[in-house]
Amino acid sequence: MQAFLTIQTAGNSESVQDVIEDVLAIPKSGPQIVHRSLMYAGRRMKTAAKRAIKETYFVKSSELQLGLIEQHSRVSKDKEMWFQVKAIGERIDLFDFKVSRRTPTKKHAPPGGVRVQVRKDGTVTTWRHGFIAQMDSGHIGLFFRDVNNSKYKQKPRDNQFGFTWLPIYEGVGVSIAEMLKTVDAEQDIEENATLDFQKELDRQMSLFLSKGSL
């Protein structure tokens, strides 16, 4: 799943389109003014998306940094310019949300299981057969046994025979794209970013005029 936030030079109100066209008509500096305004407003749009997600989910800033990607057009006088925030990535491991235990267990699942909370306004889910384990690669995660579908498998262990539940799965939550869609803030973020773009356009015009750059 992917999700997008976009602001662009097309599709704005008639009055704003007139301003954009007037600015683009300025020799040399016009397209740069519009492009820079899009860049500033677009990056603040990305910050607003991060804030909206973090208000709802127990998600790490590093996951947001990886999951929200900036894309934008080049400076152009004749072509439409745009800035886009793209939400990508796989579902995030449950261990990276709020869990009741962070230390790997050596033998058995801890009594009472492991409690996990993904959303700040959501319920706490208890994984009764969940346990924290560290793989040979060094990766630490929350794993669980599906007791409804597991089968006992006999295998040698320390010259003795014991029984192990298989298969074992790693628990995963939601992706950054799913978070962005479920916070129900996409439209508001885009609308606010479009207004911010208009204000930034005025600010950049004033800045260039004050420096005598036109």
C-alpha positions as CSV (number, residue, x, y, z in Angstrom):
1,M,0.0,0.0,0.0
2,Q,1.1,3.6,-0.8
3,A,-0.3,7.0,0.1
4,F,0.4,10.4,-1.3
5,L,0.3,14.1,-0.3
6,T,0.6,16.5,-3.1
7,I,0.7,20.3,-3.8
8,Q,1.2,21.7,-7.3
9,T,1.0,24.7,-9.4
10,A,-2.1,23.5,-11.2
11,G,-5.6,23.1,-9.8
12,N,-5.6,26.1,-7.5
13,S,-8.2,28.8,-7.3
14,E,-8.4,31.2,-10.3
15,S,-6.9,34.1,-8.3
16,V,-4.0,32.0,-7.2
17,Q,-3.4,30.6,-10.7
18,D,-3.2,34.2,-12.0
19,V,-0.6,35.0,-9.4
20,I,1.5,31.9,-10.3
21,E,1.3,32.8,-14.0
22,D,2.4,36.3,-13.3
23,V,5.4,35.1,-11.2
24,L,6.4,32.5,-13.8
25,A,6.4,35.3,-16.4
26,I,9.3,37.1,-14.6
27,P,12.5,36.4,-16.6
28,K,15.0,34.0,-14.9
29,S,13.8,34.4,-11.3
30,G,10.1,33.6,-11.7
31,P,10.3,29.7,-12.0
32,Q,12.8,29.7,-9.1
33,I,10.5,31.6,-6.9
34,V,7.6,29.2,-7.5
35,H,9.8,26.1,-7.1
36,R,11.3,27.3,-3.9
37,S,7.9,28.2,-2.5
38,L,6.7,24.6,-3.3
39,M,9.8,23.2,-1.6
40,Y,9.3,25.1,1.6
41,A,5.6,24.4,1.8
42,G,6.1,20.8,0.8
43,R,8.6,20.1,3.6
44,R,6.3,21.6,6.1
45,M,3.5,19.4,4.7
46,K,5.8,16.4,5.4
47,T,6.4,17.6,9.0
48,A,2.6,18.0,9.4
49,A,2.1,14.4,8.3
50,K,4.7,13.2,10.8
51,R,3.0,15.1,13.6
52,A,-0.4,13.7,12.7
53,I,0.9,10.1,12.7
54,K,2.8,10.5,15.9
55,E,-0.3,11.9,17.7
56,T,-2.1,8.7,16.9
57,Y,0.5,5.9,16.8
58,F,3.4,4.8,18.9
59,V,5.9,5.0,16.0
60,K,9.5,5.8,16.0
61,S,10.8,9.0,14.2
62,S,13.3,6.8,12.4
63,E,10.4,4.7,10.9
64,L,8.7,7.9,9.8
65,Q,11.9,9.2,8.2
66,L,12.2,6.0,6.2
67,G,8.5,5.7,5.3
68,L,7.8,9.3,4.2
69,I,9.7,10.1,1.0
70,E,10.0,13.5,-0.8
71,Q,9.5,13.8,-4.5
72,H,9.4,17.0,-6.5
73,S,9.6,18.3,-10.1
74,R,12.4,20.4,-11.5
75,V,12.4,24.1,-12.0
76,S,10.4,24.8,-15.1
77,K,8.7,27.8,-16.7
78,D,6.4,25.8,-19.1
79,K,5.7,22.6,-17.2
80,E,3.6,22.0,-14.1
81,M,5.7,22.0,-10.9
82,W,4.7,19.8,-7.9
83,F,5.9,18.5,-4.6
84,Q,4.8,15.1,-3.2
85,V,5.2,13.2,0.0
86,K,5.0,9.5,-0.6
87,A,4.3,7.0,2.2
88,I,5.9,3.7,1.5
89,G,7.3,0.6,3.3
90,E,6.2,-2.7,4.7
91,R,4.3,-3.3,7.9
92,I,6.4,-2.4,10.9
93,D,7.3,-5.0,13.5
94,L,5.2,-5.0,16.6
95,F,8.3,-4.9,18.7
96,D,8.9,-1.3,17.3
97,F,5.6,-0.1,18.9
98,K,4.8,0.1,22.6
99,V,5.5,-3.3,24.2
100,S,5.5,-4.4,27.8
101,R,8.9,-6.2,27.5
102,R,12.0,-5.2,25.6
103,T,14.5,-7.9,26.8
104,P,14.7,-11.2,24.9
105,T,13.5,-14.3,26.8
106,K,15.9,-17.2,26.8
107,K,13.5,-20.2,27.2
108,H,9.8,-19.8,27.4
109,A,7.2,-17.2,26.8
110,P,6.9,-14.9,29.8
111,P,3.9,-15.5,32.2
112,G,1.0,-13.5,31.0
113,G,2.4,-13.0,27.5
114,V,3.5,-9.7,26.0
115,R,1.3,-6.6,25.9
116,V,1.4,-4.4,22.8
117,Q,-0.2,-1.1,22.0
118,V,0.0,0.3,18.4
119,R,-2.4,3.3,18.6
120,K,-2.3,5.8,21.4
121,D,-6.1,5.8,21.4
122,G,-6.4,2.0,20.9
123,T,-6.6,-0.9,23.2
124,V,-3.7,-2.9,24.6
125,T,-3.5,-6.4,23.0
126,T,-2.0,-9.2,25.0
127,W,-0.1,-11.9,23.0
128,R,-0.5,-14.8,25.4
129,H,2.0,-17.0,23.5
130,G,4.2,-14.1,22.5
131,F,7.9,-13.8,23.4
132,I,10.8,-11.5,22.7
133,A,13.7,-13.2,20.9
134,Q,17.0,-12.2,19.3
135,M,17.8,-13.9,16.0
136,D,21.3,-15.0,15.0
137,S,21.5,-11.9,12.7
138,G,21.0,-9.7,15.8
139,H,17.4,-8.7,14.9
140,I,15.1,-8.5,18.0
141,G,11.4,-9.0,17.5
142,L,8.1,-10.1,19.1
143,F,7.4,-13.7,18.0
144,F,4.5,-15.9,18.7
145,R,3.2,-19.4,18.2
146,D,-0.2,-19.9,16.6
147,V,-1.5,-22.5,19.0
148,N,-4.6,-23.2,16.9
149,N,-2.5,-24.4,13.9
150,S,0.7,-25.5,15.6
151,K,1.9,-29.1,15.6
152,Y,4.2,-30.7,18.1
153,K,7.5,-31.7,16.5
154,Q,10.0,-33.9,18.2
155,K,13.6,-32.9,17.9
156,P,16.9,-33.7,19.7
157,R,18.0,-31.0,22.2
158,D,21.1,-31.5,24.4
159,N,21.1,-35.2,23.8
160,Q,17.5,-35.4,24.9
161,F,14.2,-35.3,23.1
162,G,11.7,-32.4,23.7
163,F,8.7,-31.0,21.9
164,T,8.5,-27.6,20.2
165,W,5.6,-25.8,18.8
166,L,5.9,-24.9,15.2
167,P,5.5,-22.7,13.2
168,I,6.7,-19.5,14.8
169,Y,5.8,-16.1,13.4
170,E,7.0,-12.6,13.9
171,G,4.3,-10.1,14.8
172,V,3.8,-7.1,12.5
173,G,1.6,-4.0,12.8
174,V,0.7,-1.4,10.2
175,S,2.8,0.4,7.6
176,I,3.4,4.2,7.4
177,A,1.0,4.4,4.4
178,E,-1.8,2.7,6.4
179,M,-1.1,5.1,9.3
180,L,-1.4,8.1,7.1
181,K,-4.7,6.9,5.7
182,T,-6.2,5.9,9.0
183,V,-5.5,9.2,10.8
184,D,-8.0,10.8,8.4
185,A,-5.8,13.9,8.0
186,E,-4.7,13.7,4.3
187,Q,-7.2,16.2,3.0
188,D,-6.6,18.7,5.8
189,I,-2.9,18.4,5.4
190,E,-3.0,19.0,1.7
191,E,-5.4,21.9,2.0
192,N,-3.3,23.6,4.7
193,A,-0.1,22.9,2.5
194,T,-1.8,24.6,-0.5
195,L,-2.6,27.7,1.6
196,D,0.9,27.6,3.0
197,F,2.3,27.5,-0.6
198,Q,0.3,30.6,-1.5
199,K,1.7,32.5,1.6
200,E,5.2,31.2,0.9
201,L,4.9,32.5,-2.7
202,D,4.2,36.0,-1.4
203,R,7.1,35.7,1.0
204,Q,9.5,34.6,-1.6
205,M,8.4,37.4,-3.9
206,S,9.0,40.0,-1.2
207,L,12.4,38.4,-0.4
208,F,13.6,38.5,-4.0
209,L,12.3,42.1,-4.4
210,S,14.1,43.2,-1.3
211,K,17.4,41.8,-2.6
212,G,16.9,43.3,-6.0
213,S,17.1,39.9,-7.6
214,L,14.5,40.5,-10.2
